[in-house]
């Protein structure tokens, strides 16, 4: 059985968003909140907005890449924020 991949969206203190992908959401959130992630360490605190679990690693990475694109950012703003 393949490991679950989670695409997640964080809202930062400066109102920017961070999109990432991980197999361990709790551990990754702790890394963000403790300042161990470059982008978010100067934008604390961060809030988890949503997450989507995938059984297919490739599809998870494709969805993360989409959310980081222009149309994906528009989708994020309309549907999640």
Phi, psi and omega in degrees: 000136182279146180291142179288137175248139183240124172265129185228157182232126178247145171255127182268165181300332180268016177072010171276170177240155177232129177245132181215175180222137183206163173259352179223093186296316181300315180295319181292320177297320177298321178297318177297310186292337180263007175080022181265006179243123187311307185296318188269348186296333177263006183236028181281151000279160176247152180234132176288123180270309180198165173211152181229129181264138179234142173270346180251114184300319181297317180294324177298312180293325177294319179293319177300314180298319177299313182298335179273352179278172179301310180290329176292323176294321177297317177300314179301313181296323182282322189260332187246335185252000000 
